[in-house]
Amino acid sequence: MSGLLKKLPSKLTDKLPAKVSDNTRLPVEKPSTTLKPINNQFTKLLSVTKYLPASARSSILSKAFGKVVPYVGTTGVYYETVEPNQVVVSLNNNKSVQNHIGSVHAVAITLLAETATGFILGLNLPSDRVLLIKSYSVNFYRPIKKGQIAAISSLSDEQRLDILNTPKGEMVIPCVIHDRESDSERDPIVVEMTWAWIPKSELEARRQGKTEDKSTGIKTDTDTDTDIDTDDKANNDQ
């Protein structure tokens, strides 16, 4: 089984974001779906935990994913809903994620959005491909000064099929940031993350300084830098 499954924690005693009461949570409508999940390391982990109580499942997923992406794990991101058609992650508004005026730091908000959109793409990406963040857009039109914030990212069946059937491509994945305990009547913050994906074989070829001549299918050595050019990685290959 995937190495990701080995990261399941044996204990859940480490601190996780405290869950707020249900009456502070905005209702989250899940998109309807008729598609079956694809088979990759993330969906395998979900299948292992799907019969657990919701709170235990969220705690285990938060621990496991926090080990997969250590930087995200150190911020205290809590994975509430992790499904191929919707991901909901939350973060407590405490001192460690605040800026100089006591509001949630812009980087923390962005990280939460990146986590939600990245994981929903990862849940729908075949295991022979790798995802890469390309760009994002966010308008911080108001500070978030109290309570818990949650990022909600959803994909339709049409979008999921497009990801599955496109070996190399990109997609703008929106994410809504809710300030759950705010009394503000302003609209939630909306973040648009542009993610790209390419075959793992292409990534490895670039690392080795090789490219493939599409007319012949022959790989040749190149003198290009081994880093991926994110402006080029997901275009003109449809």
QUIWO-V512452 format. One record per residue. N is the residue number from 1. RES is the residue in one letter. PHI is phi in degrees with one decimal (999 if undefined). OMEGA is omega in whole degrees, 0 to 359 (* if undefined). NEAR is the number of other ideal C-beta (glycine too) atoms within 8 Angstrom. Layout:
N|RES|PHI|OMEGA|NEAR  N|RES|PHI|OMEGA|NEAR
//
This chain:
1|M|999|184|4  2|S|-55.2|178|7  3|G|-61.6|179|6  4|L|-62.2|182|11  5|L|-66.8|178|11  6|K|-70.4|181|6  7|K|-87.8|175|10  8|L|-60.8|184|10  9|P|-75.3|176|10  10|S|-85.0|179|3  11|K|-131.9|180|5  12|L|-119.3|185|9  13|T|-88.9|179|3  14|D|-67.3|183|7  15|K|-68.9|174|3  16|L|-124.8|179|10  17|P|-55.9|179|11  18|A|-68.3|180|5  19|K|-84.2|178|6  20|V|-84.4|180|9  21|S|-66.9|186|6  22|D|-60.8|184|4  23|N|-73.9|176|4  24|T|-95.7|183|9  25|R|-92.3|175|10  26|L|-74.9|178|5  27|P|-62.1|181|4  28|V|-113.7|180|9  29|E|-87.2|181|4  30|K|-85.9|178|9  31|P|-63.3|176|10  32|S|-73.0|183|4  33|T|-148.3|174|8  34|T|-121.0|182|4  35|L|-86.1|174|9  36|K|-85.1|177|3  37|P|-63.0|173|9  38|I|-77.9|183|11  39|N|-104.4|173|6  40|N|-144.0|187|11  41|Q|-64.9|181|10  42|F|-74.4|181|11  43|T|-69.2|175|12  44|K|-63.5|179|13  45|L|-65.4|178|14  46|L|-63.1|181|13  47|S|-66.6|179|8  48|V|-67.8|187|8  49|T|-103.7|191|10  50|K|-66.9|181|7  51|Y|-93.7|178|3  52|L|-78.2|173|8  53|P|-58.1|187|5  54|A|-55.5|183|6  55|S|-66.4|179|7  56|A|-66.6|180|9  57|R|-62.2|180|11  58|S|-62.8|180|12  59|S|-64.6|180|10  60|I|-65.9|179|13  61|L|-62.8|179|13  62|S|-63.5|178|13  63|K|-66.7|183|14  64|A|-66.2|181|13  65|F|-67.7|177|12  66|G|-65.1|176|12  67|K|-80.5|178|9  68|V|-67.1|178|8  69|V|-119.8|188|8  70|P|-55.1|181|8  71|Y|-61.8|178|6  72|V|-64.7|181|11  73|G|-61.7|182|10  74|T|-71.2|181|7  75|T|-83.5|180|11  76|G|87.7|178|12  77|V|-65.3|182|15  78|Y|-113.7|184|13  79|Y|-92.9|184|13  80|E|-84.8|179|8  81|T|-129.6|178|10  82|V|-131.5|181|9  83|E|-138.3|183|9  84|P|-59.7|181|12  85|N|-105.2|176|13  86|Q|-162.5|175|13  87|V|-127.5|176|15  88|V|-124.5|177|13  89|V|-125.0|183|14  90|S|-133.8|182|14  91|L|-148.7|177|16  92|N|-72.4|177|10  93|N|-85.3|178|12  94|N|-119.4|188|7  95|K|-56.4|187|4  96|S|-68.1|181|6  97|V|-115.7|182|12  98|Q|-94.9|175|10  99|N|-95.9|187|8  100|H|-71.1|179|3  101|I|-109.7|176|5  102|G|82.8|177|6  103|S|-97.4|176|9  104|V|-62.3|183|14  105|H|-62.8|180|9  106|A|-57.2|180|9  107|V|-65.8|179|6  108|A|-66.3|178|11  109|I|-63.8|180|16  110|T|-63.9|179|11  111|L|-61.8|179|11  112|L|-63.2|179|16  113|A|-66.7|179|16  114|E|-64.0|179|11  115|T|-64.5|182|13  116|A|-63.1|183|15  117|T|-72.9|179|16  118|G|-65.7|181|12  119|F|-72.3|179|15  120|I|-69.3|174|16  121|L|-68.8|180|14  122|G|-59.7|179|10  123|L|-68.6|183|16  124|N|-113.1|183|11  125|L|-103.5|177|12  126|P|-55.7|188|7  127|S|-69.5|179|7  128|D|-92.1|180|6  129|R|-127.5|181|12  130|V|-128.6|182|8  131|L|-99.1|183|11  132|L|-143.3|176|12  133|I|-74.4|183|12  134|K|-109.2|179|11  135|S|-163.7|175|7  136|Y|-152.7|179|11  137|S|-136.3|180|6  138|V|-148.9|178|12  139|N|-114.5|180|6  140|F|-86.4|186|8  141|Y|-83.2|177|5  142|R|-155.7|177|7  143|P|-78.2|175|7  144|I|-108.7|193|13  145|K|-103.3|182|8  146|K|-150.9|174|7  147|G|77.3|183|11  148|Q|-105.3|177|12  149|I|-109.0|181|15  150|A|-135.0|177|14  151|A|-109.1|182|16  152|I|-121.5|179|12  153|S|-127.8|183|16  154|S|-131.9|175|10  155|L|-129.9|175|13  156|S|-80.9|176|8  157|D|-60.2|179|10  158|E|-63.1|178|6  159|Q|-66.3|180|9  160|R|-64.4|177|14  161|L|-67.0|179|9  162|D|-63.1|177|10  163|I|-63.1|183|14  164|L|-63.0|187|9  165|N|-94.3|180|5  166|T|-115.3|183|9  167|P|-59.9|182|6  168|K|-143.1|183|10  169|G|-169.2|178|12  170|E|-151.0|181|10  171|M|-155.4|172|10  172|V|-85.5|182|7  173|I|-112.8|181|13  174|P|-75.7|179|10  175|C|-145.0|180|14  176|V|-103.1|179|11  177|I|-103.8|179|15  178|H|-102.4|171|10  179|D|-95.7|194|11  180|R|-66.5|184|13  181|E|-110.6|180|8  182|S|-81.3|175|9  183|D|-98.3|180|3  184|S|-72.9|177|6  185|E|-94.0|179|3  186|R|-70.7|178|6  187|D|-66.1|177|3  188|P|-65.5|177|8  189|I|-72.8|178|11  190|V|-114.9|179|11  191|V|-113.6|176|16  192|E|-114.4|180|11  193|M|-104.7|176|15  194|T|-97.8|179|12  195|W|-107.9|176|14  196|A|-123.1|175|13  197|W|-142.7|180|15  198|I|-139.1|176|13  199|P|-63.3|178|10  200|K|-60.7|180|9  201|S|-64.4|178|7  202|E|-70.6|177|10  203|L|-60.7|180|11  204|E|-64.5|179|8  205|A|-63.1|179|11  206|R|-66.3|178|12  207|R|-63.8|180|7  208|Q|-88.7|179|7  209|G|74.8|181|9  210|K|-121.7|173|10  211|T|-130.6|181|9  212|E|-113.8|175|10  213|D|-75.2|186|9  214|K|-65.5|182|5  215|S|-76.5|182|4  216|T|-117.1|183|5  217|G|76.8|182|6  218|I|-95.5|177|6  219|K|-82.7|180|7  220|T|-129.4|177|8  221|D|-72.5|177|5  222|T|-132.0|177|7  223|D|-103.0|183|4  224|T|-76.0|177|7  225|D|-67.1|184|3  226|T|-79.9|179|7  227|D|-71.7|180|4  228|I|-80.5|173|8  229|D|-84.6|187|6  230|T|-66.3|178|10  231|D|-77.4|185|6  232|D|-113.3|196|6  233|K|-71.9|187|11  234|A|-126.6|184|12  235|N|-112.7|170|7  236|N|57.0|177|3  237|D|-131.0|180|7  238|Q|-95.2|*|4
//
